[in-house]
Amino acid sequence: MKRNLIVYKVDYKLKSDSWHQDREKFIKTKRIVMEPYEVPQKTGYWLNHNNVEKKFAKQMMGIEDGYWDSRYRVMRVRKA
């Protein structure tokens, strides 16, 4: 069985890190592998990236939707 997996790069940093000082210094990158049914390409850019951010929160913190109580701030989501 062949799967077409979609790889995204998520740039993130701790919320406690300074926002303005040396922004690139604190940014880390994590690869998130999504299956085609998780990010259908016809639903739109923002909905797909929202699904990637939810999977990032699930992997990093173990919670479903970690926007408000997150330890991390997602800076950028892009395809790898």
C-alpha positions as CSV (number, residue, x, y, z in Angstrom):
1,M,0.0,0.0,0.0
2,K,1.5,3.3,-1.1
3,R,0.8,6.5,1.0
4,N,1.5,10.0,-0.1
5,L,2.5,11.7,3.1
6,I,2.8,15.4,3.3
7,V,5.6,16.9,5.3
8,Y,5.3,20.4,6.9
9,K,7.9,22.4,8.7
10,V,6.7,24.2,11.8
11,D,8.9,27.0,13.2
12,Y,8.1,27.6,16.8
13,K,9.6,29.1,20.0
14,L,8.7,29.2,23.7
15,K,6.1,31.8,24.7
16,S,8.4,32.9,27.5
17,D,11.2,33.9,25.0
18,S,11.4,37.5,24.0
19,W,9.4,38.5,20.9
20,H,11.7,41.3,19.7
21,Q,15.2,40.5,20.7
22,D,17.1,38.1,18.4
23,R,14.0,36.6,17.0
24,E,15.9,34.0,14.9
25,K,18.0,33.0,17.8
26,F,15.2,31.2,19.7
27,I,13.3,29.7,16.7
28,K,13.3,25.9,16.4
29,T,11.9,23.8,13.6
30,K,9.9,20.6,13.9
31,R,8.7,18.4,11.0
32,I,5.1,17.3,11.1
33,V,4.1,14.4,8.8
34,M,0.4,14.6,7.7
35,E,-1.6,12.1,5.8
36,P,-3.7,13.3,2.8
37,Y,-7.0,12.9,4.6
38,E,-5.8,15.2,7.4
39,V,-5.0,18.1,5.1
40,P,-7.1,17.9,2.0
41,Q,-5.7,20.3,-0.5
42,K,-9.1,21.6,-1.6
43,T,-10.2,23.0,1.7
44,G,-8.0,26.0,1.8
45,Y,-4.6,27.2,3.1
46,W,-5.6,28.4,6.6
47,L,-7.7,25.3,7.4
48,N,-4.8,23.0,6.4
49,H,-2.3,25.0,8.5
50,N,-4.8,25.0,11.4
51,N,-4.8,21.1,11.2
52,V,-1.0,21.1,11.2
53,E,-0.9,23.3,14.3
54,K,-3.3,21.0,16.1
55,K,-1.2,18.0,15.3
56,F,1.9,19.9,16.5
57,A,0.2,20.7,19.8
58,K,-0.8,17.0,20.1
59,Q,2.8,15.8,19.5
60,M,4.5,18.5,21.6
61,M,2.2,18.8,24.6
62,G,-0.3,15.9,24.4
63,I,-3.4,18.1,24.1
64,E,-5.8,18.5,21.2
65,D,-6.0,22.2,20.7
66,G,-3.2,24.0,22.6
67,Y,-3.7,27.6,21.5
68,W,-4.3,29.4,24.8
69,D,-2.6,27.1,27.2
70,S,0.3,26.3,24.9
71,R,4.0,26.5,26.0
72,Y,4.9,27.3,22.4
73,R,4.2,30.0,19.9
74,V,4.0,28.9,16.3
75,M,5.8,31.3,14.1
76,R,5.4,29.8,10.6
77,V,4.0,26.7,8.9
78,R,5.2,25.7,5.5
79,K,5.5,22.7,3.3
80,A,8.9,20.9,3.3
